[in-house]
Amino acid sequence: MTTLVLLPGLDGTGSLFADFVSALDGQIETVVVAYPARVGYARRCVPSILA
C-alpha cells in the first residue's frame, strides 16, 4: 500500500490536513508529521526534528 507523508506547514502542527486525510477515506495510508511544541527552532534544526 502507498503511504502519503504530509509535512507540517507554517503552523507546524499538521492539523490543517485533517479534512484532507478524512476525504481520503482510508484509501491511502497517511502519516501526518508535526513539529514538537516548542518555539524558536533554527532552520538548521528542522532535518533532525523530521528524522
C-alpha positions, 0 to 999 in steps of 0.5 A: 500500500502507498503511504502519503507523508504530509509535512507540517506547514507554517503552523507546524502542527499538521492539523490543517490536513485533517479534512484532507486525510478524512476525504481520503477515506482510508484509501491511502495510508497517511502519516501526518508529521508535526513539529514538537511544541516548542518555539524558536527552532533554527532552520538548521534544526528542522532535518533532525526534528523530521528524522 
